[in-house]
Amino acid sequence: MSRFLHKQNISSSSSSKKLVFFISITTLLSVAVIANCLWFSSSSIIKTTTTYWALQKKGIIHTNATKLNHLQSKKESVISPTFADLDAPDLPWEIMPEAPVPRLDGASVQINNLLYVFAGYASLDHVHSHVDVFNFTDNKWTERFDMPKEMAHSHLGVVTDGNRYIYVVSGQYGPQCRAPIARSFVLDTETKKWSTMIPLPFPRYAPATQIWRGRLHVMGGSKENRHTPGLDHWSIAVKDGKVLEKQWRNEVPIPRGGPHRACVVFNDRLFVIGGQEGDFMAKPGSPIFKCSRRHEVVYDDVYMLDDEMKWKTLPPMPKPNSHIECAWVIVNNSIIITGGTTEKHPLTKRMILVGEVFQFHLDSLTWSVIGKLPYRVKTTLAGFWNGYLYFTSGQRDRGPDNPQPRKVIGDMWRTKLSL
């Protein structure tokens, strides 16, 4: 029994030694593996860091600081909303009696000391169908009378013989973005009576309209869909409110079509200034012809017709400008234009209004910027009386730092011009 216990003790001691040896070997192997992994990881980090530095040095990889600088530079290069504003002197504007109603895309003509203001939008869903009259002598709005029910409500072609009669051609009938109509009318300003005249061969939206050499000329504008530019040019003989011919005559087409242009006659020459190609269209399938934005190109082109009856290209405006069909007056030997719209912002694609007053010198055929308006505004209705430049109505900007259109207005302003 004692021998058996002694042998058992010897066997137990031997097993313990083996266990300790096994644990030691295992521990050493584990340490070796861990050390090897640490070395490999460290080597990889050193190698990767060295490679990164090398690539960074070659400009292939940017550090976070470089990225931040790049983003900051990109942010600083964003085009200002007011980038299209031109340097111009301030003018001493004086507020005048407000128009009876606000209006956008209305029309106007001046006969002596009276400014006749037609139609226009009050809002996209409401259009005016009457005429307001401003008396420059009394500086008051003095009259109001209705237009014919069949007459268009905005984007009219309007011109006067300068004495008594006003010719109103085509235009858009109804609110939102309805199509133009071809119906045309004559107003006798003394009797306030309307008469119909021969309609245009085709409806036109905001066509350029003038009386030149005894003929009523209508050209350009947009076609029936409001967007496609028209190049057509028609004329018809008129005198004392009467149409002397039975049909419109085709004339030399205008080089570039589109609506919202100034059309002026001076010294036996016909001028067409500014304008655009394209405009809002009715949304397909909309029961109210809801306006839908389309691509537009505003231009600075100036064209002239003279004895040769060929369009001549003249020096362009200081910047592209549209919505100026009734925004002009003739002062001495110059055409003065107030406000308008220019090219859309290249990043935001938002409409940008114009806040300058332009002068086109008819002797030298050159342009200058002679002043600033109280704010940027489009579709102004301009007049000139006793040395004062007047304008009323339109759609003004959102503030000094935001040239996008906002409020439809009836404001009236004037400033003394010294040219």
C-alpha positions as CSV (number, residue, x, y, z in Angstrom):
1,M,0.0,0.0,0.0
2,S,2.8,2.4,0.9
3,R,4.7,1.4,-2.3
4,F,1.6,2.1,-4.3
5,L,1.2,5.6,-2.7
6,H,4.8,6.4,-3.3
7,K,4.6,5.5,-7.0
8,Q,1.5,7.6,-7.2
9,N,3.3,10.7,-5.8
10,I,6.1,10.2,-8.2
11,S,3.6,10.0,-11.2
12,S,1.8,13.1,-10.0
13,S,5.0,15.2,-9.7
14,S,6.0,14.2,-13.2
15,S,2.6,15.2,-14.7
16,S,2.8,18.6,-13.0
17,K,6.1,19.3,-14.6
18,K,4.8,18.4,-18.0
19,L,1.8,20.7,-17.5
20,V,4.0,23.6,-16.6
21,F,6.3,23.0,-19.6
22,F,3.3,22.9,-21.9
23,I,1.9,26.1,-20.6
24,S,5.3,27.8,-20.9
25,I,5.7,26.7,-24.5
26,T,2.1,27.9,-25.3
27,T,2.7,31.2,-23.7
28,L,6.0,31.7,-25.6
29,L,4.3,30.8,-28.9
30,S,1.4,33.2,-28.2
31,V,3.9,36.1,-27.4
32,A,5.7,35.4,-30.6
33,V,2.5,35.4,-32.7
34,I,1.4,38.7,-31.0
35,A,4.8,40.3,-31.5
36,N,4.8,39.3,-35.1
37,C,1.3,40.7,-35.6
38,L,2.3,44.0,-33.9
39,W,5.4,44.2,-36.1
40,F,3.4,43.6,-39.3
41,S,0.7,46.1,-38.3
42,S,3.4,48.7,-37.4
43,S,5.1,48.1,-40.7
44,S,1.9,48.4,-42.6
45,I,1.0,51.7,-40.9
46,I,4.5,53.1,-41.6
47,K,4.2,51.9,-45.2
48,T,0.7,53.3,-45.7
49,T,1.7,56.6,-44.0
50,T,4.7,56.9,-46.2
51,T,2.7,56.2,-49.3
52,Y,0.0,58.7,-48.3
53,W,2.6,61.4,-47.7
54,A,4.1,60.6,-51.1
55,L,0.8,60.9,-52.8
56,Q,-0.1,64.0,-51.0
57,K,3.2,65.6,-52.0
58,K,2.4,64.7,-55.6
59,G,-1.0,66.4,-55.3
60,I,-2.9,63.1,-55.8
61,I,-4.5,63.0,-52.3
62,H,-5.7,66.2,-50.5
63,T,-5.6,66.6,-46.8
64,N,-8.8,67.7,-44.9
65,A,-7.4,71.2,-44.7
66,T,-7.0,71.2,-48.5
67,K,-10.5,70.0,-49.0
68,L,-11.8,72.7,-46.6
69,N,-9.9,75.4,-48.5
70,H,-11.3,74.1,-51.8
71,L,-14.9,74.2,-50.5
72,Q,-14.4,77.6,-49.0
73,S,-13.0,78.8,-52.4
74,K,-16.0,77.3,-54.2
75,K,-18.4,79.0,-51.7
76,E,-16.8,82.3,-52.3
77,S,-17.0,81.9,-56.1
78,V,-20.9,81.6,-56.0
79,I,-22.3,84.3,-58.2
80,S,-24.0,87.1,-56.3
81,P,-27.8,87.5,-56.8
82,T,-27.2,91.1,-57.7
83,F,-24.4,90.3,-60.3
84,A,-26.4,91.9,-63.2
85,D,-26.8,95.3,-61.6
86,L,-24.8,98.0,-63.4
87,D,-23.1,101.0,-61.9
88,A,-25.4,104.1,-62.2
89,P,-26.0,107.3,-60.4
90,D,-28.9,107.8,-58.0
91,L,-31.8,109.9,-59.3
92,P,-34.0,112.1,-57.1
93,W,-37.3,110.1,-57.4
94,E,-40.5,111.6,-56.1
95,I,-43.5,109.5,-55.2
96,M,-46.7,110.3,-57.1
97,P,-50.4,109.3,-56.7
98,E,-50.7,105.5,-56.9
99,A,-52.6,104.0,-59.8
100,P,-56.2,102.9,-59.0
101,V,-55.2,99.2,-59.4
102,P,-51.9,97.3,-59.5
103,R,-51.1,95.8,-62.9
104,L,-48.5,93.6,-64.5
105,D,-48.1,93.2,-68.3
106,G,-50.5,96.0,-69.0
107,A,-49.9,98.6,-71.7
108,S,-49.9,102.3,-72.1
109,V,-49.6,105.2,-74.5
110,Q,-49.3,109.0,-74.0
111,I,-51.2,111.6,-75.9
112,N,-50.2,115.1,-74.9
113,N,-50.6,115.4,-71.1
114,L,-52.6,112.2,-70.7
115,L,-51.3,108.7,-70.1
116,Y,-53.7,105.9,-71.0
117,V,-53.1,102.7,-69.1
118,F,-54.7,99.4,-70.3
119,A,-55.6,96.0,-68.9
120,G,-52.9,93.8,-67.2
121,Y,-52.8,91.2,-64.5
122,A,-53.9,92.1,-60.9
123,S,-52.7,88.5,-60.1
124,L,-52.2,85.4,-62.2
125,D,-55.9,84.6,-61.6
126,H,-57.4,88.0,-62.2
127,V,-57.0,90.4,-65.2
128,H,-58.2,93.9,-65.7
129,S,-60.6,94.9,-68.5
130,H,-60.6,98.7,-68.2
131,V,-58.5,101.8,-69.0
132,D,-57.2,104.3,-66.3
133,V,-56.1,107.8,-67.3
134,F,-53.4,109.9,-65.6
135,N,-53.3,113.7,-66.2
136,F,-49.7,114.9,-66.1
137,T,-50.8,118.6,-65.7
138,D,-52.8,117.9,-62.6
139,N,-50.8,114.9,-61.5
140,K,-54.0,113.0,-60.8
141,W,-55.7,109.8,-62.0
142,T,-58.8,111.3,-63.6
143,E,-60.8,108.8,-65.6
144,R,-61.7,105.1,-65.9
145,F,-63.7,103.4,-68.7
146,D,-64.2,99.8,-69.9
147,M,-62.6,98.0,-72.7
148,P,-64.6,95.8,-75.1
149,K,-65.5,92.4,-73.7
150,E,-63.9,90.7,-76.7
151,M,-60.6,92.5,-76.2
152,A,-57.4,90.8,-74.8
153,H,-56.5,91.5,-71.2
154,S,-52.7,91.5,-71.3
155,H,-49.6,91.4,-73.6
156,L,-51.3,93.8,-76.0
157,G,-49.8,95.5,-79.0
158,V,-50.7,99.2,-78.4
159,V,-49.8,102.4,-80.3
160,T,-51.2,105.9,-80.9
161,D,-51.2,108.3,-83.8
162,G,-50.1,110.9,-81.2
163,N,-53.3,113.0,-81.6
164,R,-56.5,111.2,-80.9
165,Y,-56.7,107.5,-81.8
166,I,-55.2,104.4,-80.1
167,Y,-54.8,101.1,-81.9
168,V,-54.9,97.9,-79.8
169,V,-53.8,94.7,-81.5
170,S,-54.0,91.1,-80.5
171,G,-52.8,90.0,-77.0
172,Q,-53.7,87.4,-74.4
173,Y,-57.3,86.8,-73.5
174,G,-57.9,85.8,-69.9
175,P,-55.8,85.1,-66.8
176,Q,-52.9,82.6,-66.2
177,C,-51.3,81.5,-69.5
178,R,-54.1,81.4,-72.0
179,A,-53.4,81.8,-75.7
180,P,-53.4,85.0,-77.7
181,I,-56.3,86.2,-79.9
182,A,-56.2,88.0,-83.3
183,R,-59.0,90.5,-82.5
184,S,-58.0,94.2,-82.7
185,F,-59.6,97.5,-81.9
186,V,-59.4,101.3,-82.2
187,L,-60.2,103.8,-79.4
188,D,-61.3,107.3,-80.1
189,T,-60.0,109.1,-77.0
190,E,-62.3,112.1,-77.4
191,T,-65.6,110.1,-77.5
192,K,-64.3,107.1,-75.5
193,K,-65.8,104.9,-78.2
194,W,-64.3,101.7,-79.5
195,S,-64.5,100.2,-83.0
196,T,-63.3,96.9,-84.4
197,M,-60.7,96.6,-87.1
198,I,-59.4,93.8,-89.3
199,P,-57.8,91.1,-87.1
200,L,-54.2,90.0,-87.5
201,P,-53.6,87.2,-89.9
202,F,-52.6,85.1,-86.9
203,P,-52.8,85.7,-83.1
204,R,-49.7,87.1,-81.5
205,Y,-48.6,87.5,-77.9
206,A,-46.9,90.8,-77.0
207,P,-46.0,91.8,-80.6
208,A,-43.9,94.9,-81.3
209,T,-46.4,97.5,-82.6
210,Q,-45.9,101.0,-84.2
211,I,-47.3,103.4,-86.8
212,W,-44.7,104.3,-89.4
213,R,-45.2,106.1,-92.7
214,G,-49.0,105.9,-92.4
215,R,-49.1,102.2,-91.8
216,L,-49.7,100.2,-88.6
217,H,-46.8,97.8,-88.3
218,V,-47.0,94.6,-86.1
219,M,-44.1,92.2,-85.9
220,G,-42.5,89.5,-83.8
221,G,-44.2,88.4,-80.6
222,S,-44.9,84.8,-79.7
223,K,-47.1,82.4,-81.5
224,E,-50.3,80.8,-80.2
225,N,-48.5,78.6,-77.7
226,R,-47.0,81.7,-76.0
227,H,-43.5,80.2,-76.4
228,T,-42.5,79.9,-80.0
229,P,-41.1,83.2,-81.4
230,G,-42.8,84.7,-84.4
231,L,-40.8,86.4,-87.2
232,D,-43.8,87.6,-89.1
233,H,-44.1,91.3,-89.9
234,W,-47.4,92.7,-91.2
235,S,-48.6,96.2,-91.9
236,I,-51.9,97.9,-92.8
237,A,-52.7,101.5,-93.8
238,V,-54.5,103.6,-91.2
239,K,-55.6,107.2,-90.8
240,D,-57.7,109.0,-88.2
241,G,-58.8,105.8,-86.6
242,K,-59.8,104.2,-89.9
243,V,-58.3,101.2,-91.6
244,L,-57.8,102.0,-95.3
245,E,-57.1,98.5,-96.6
246,K,-59.0,95.2,-96.6
247,Q,-56.1,93.0,-95.5
248,W,-52.7,93.0,-93.8
249,R,-49.6,93.2,-96.0
250,N,-46.6,91.0,-95.5
251,E,-43.4,93.0,-94.8
252,V,-39.7,92.0,-94.4
253,P,-39.6,89.5,-91.4
254,I,-37.8,90.7,-88.3
255,P,-34.4,89.0,-87.9
256,R,-35.2,87.7,-84.4
257,G,-38.6,87.0,-83.1
258,G,-40.2,87.1,-79.6
259,P,-42.2,89.2,-77.3
260,H,-41.7,92.1,-74.8
261,R,-39.7,94.5,-76.9
262,A,-39.7,98.3,-77.2
263,C,-40.8,99.5,-80.6
264,V,-40.1,103.2,-81.4
265,V,-40.4,105.5,-84.4
266,F,-38.1,108.6,-84.6
267,N,-36.9,110.7,-87.4
268,D,-38.6,108.4,-90.0
269,R,-36.8,105.3,-88.7
270,L,-38.3,102.3,-87.0
271,F,-36.4,100.8,-84.0
272,V,-37.0,97.4,-82.2
273,I,-35.1,97.0,-79.0
274,G,-34.4,94.1,-76.6
275,G,-37.0,91.3,-76.0
276,Q,-36.8,87.6,-75.5
277,E,-37.4,84.2,-77.1
278,G,-39.7,81.9,-75.2
279,D,-42.1,82.5,-72.3
280,F,-44.3,80.7,-69.8
281,M,-46.7,78.2,-71.4
282,A,-50.0,76.7,-70.2
283,K,-49.4,73.4,-68.3
284,P,-50.6,70.5,-70.5
285,G,-54.1,69.4,-69.5
286,S,-54.6,72.2,-67.0
287,P,-58.3,73.4,-67.1
288,I,-57.3,76.9,-66.0
289,F,-54.3,77.1,-68.3
290,K,-52.0,77.3,-65.3
291,C,-48.6,78.9,-66.2
292,S,-45.7,76.6,-66.4
293,R,-42.0,77.7,-66.7
294,R,-40.2,77.2,-69.9
295,H,-36.7,78.1,-71.2
296,E,-36.3,81.8,-72.1
297,V,-33.5,83.7,-73.7
298,V,-33.3,87.4,-73.1
299,Y,-31.3,89.5,-75.6
300,D,-29.8,92.9,-76.1
301,D,-30.4,93.1,-79.8
302,V,-31.3,96.4,-81.5
303,Y,-32.7,96.6,-85.1
304,M,-33.7,99.4,-87.4
305,L,-35.6,99.9,-90.6
306,D,-35.1,102.9,-92.8
307,D,-35.5,103.9,-96.5
308,E,-33.8,100.7,-97.7
309,M,-36.4,98.6,-96.0
310,K,-33.8,96.2,-94.7
311,W,-33.2,95.4,-91.1
312,K,-30.0,96.8,-89.8
313,T,-28.3,95.7,-86.6
314,L,-27.3,98.5,-84.2
315,P,-25.1,98.6,-81.1
316,P,-26.7,96.3,-78.4
317,M,-28.1,97.4,-75.1
318,P,-25.8,97.7,-72.1
319,K,-27.3,94.3,-71.0
320,P,-30.0,92.0,-72.2
321,N,-33.4,93.4,-71.4
322,S,-37.0,92.4,-71.9
323,H,-40.5,93.4,-70.7
324,I,-40.0,96.9,-71.9
325,E,-42.7,97.3,-74.6
326,C,-44.2,100.4,-72.8
327,A,-41.2,101.3,-70.6
328,W,-39.8,103.9,-73.1
329,V,-40.1,107.6,-73.8
330,I,-38.5,109.9,-76.3
331,V,-36.6,112.8,-74.8
332,N,-34.9,115.3,-77.1
333,N,-32.8,113.1,-79.4
334,S,-32.8,110.0,-77.1
335,I,-34.9,106.9,-76.3
336,I,-35.1,106.5,-72.5
337,I,-36.0,103.0,-71.1
338,T,-36.9,102.2,-67.5
339,G,-36.4,98.8,-65.9
340,G,-37.2,95.4,-67.4
341,T,-35.9,91.8,-67.0
342,T,-32.5,90.5,-67.9
343,E,-31.0,87.0,-68.2
344,K,-31.8,84.5,-65.4
345,H,-29.3,83.8,-62.7
346,P,-26.9,81.2,-64.1
347,L,-27.0,79.1,-60.9
348,T,-30.4,79.5,-59.4
349,K,-32.1,80.0,-62.8
350,R,-34.4,82.6,-61.2
351,M,-35.7,85.7,-63.1
352,I,-33.7,88.9,-62.5
353,L,-35.3,92.3,-62.7
354,V,-33.6,95.4,-64.0
355,G,-33.2,98.6,-61.9
356,E,-31.4,100.9,-64.3
357,V,-32.5,103.8,-66.6
358,F,-31.0,103.5,-70.1
359,Q,-30.4,106.2,-72.7
360,F,-30.0,105.4,-76.4
361,H,-28.5,108.4,-78.3
362,L,-30.2,108.6,-81.6
363,D,-27.5,110.8,-83.2
364,S,-24.5,108.6,-82.3
365,L,-26.5,105.3,-81.9
366,T,-24.7,104.6,-78.6
367,W,-26.0,103.6,-75.2
368,S,-25.4,104.9,-71.7
369,V,-26.8,104.2,-68.2
370,I,-28.1,107.4,-66.7
371,G,-29.5,106.4,-63.4
372,K,-31.2,104.0,-61.0
373,L,-34.9,103.4,-60.4
374,P,-36.2,103.3,-56.8
375,Y,-36.1,99.5,-57.1
376,R,-35.8,96.9,-59.8
377,V,-39.1,96.5,-61.7
378,K,-40.5,95.0,-65.0
379,T,-43.3,96.0,-67.4
380,T,-43.2,99.7,-66.3
381,L,-45.5,102.1,-68.1
382,A,-43.6,105.2,-68.8
383,G,-44.4,108.8,-69.7
384,F,-42.6,112.2,-70.0
385,W,-44.0,115.6,-69.3
386,N,-42.6,119.1,-68.5
387,G,-39.0,117.7,-68.0
388,Y,-40.1,114.9,-65.7
389,L,-39.8,111.1,-66.4
390,Y,-42.7,109.2,-65.0
391,F,-43.3,105.4,-64.5
392,T,-46.0,103.4,-63.0
393,S,-47.1,99.8,-62.3
394,G,-45.3,96.5,-63.0
395,Q,-43.8,93.9,-60.7
396,R,-41.0,94.9,-58.4
397,D,-38.1,93.1,-56.7
398,R,-37.9,91.4,-53.3
399,G,-35.5,94.0,-51.9
400,P,-32.1,95.7,-52.5
401,D,-30.3,92.3,-52.3
402,N,-32.8,90.2,-54.1
403,P,-33.6,91.0,-57.7
404,Q,-36.3,88.3,-58.1
405,P,-39.8,89.5,-58.9
406,R,-42.4,89.6,-56.2
407,K,-45.2,92.2,-55.7
408,V,-47.4,93.5,-58.5
409,I,-47.6,97.3,-57.9
410,G,-49.5,100.4,-58.8
411,D,-46.8,102.8,-57.6
412,M,-46.1,105.9,-59.6
413,W,-42.8,107.9,-59.5
414,R,-41.2,110.8,-61.3
415,T,-37.8,112.4,-61.6
416,K,-36.5,115.5,-63.3
417,L,-34.2,114.6,-66.2
418,S,-31.3,116.7,-67.2
419,L,-29.9,115.2,-70.4
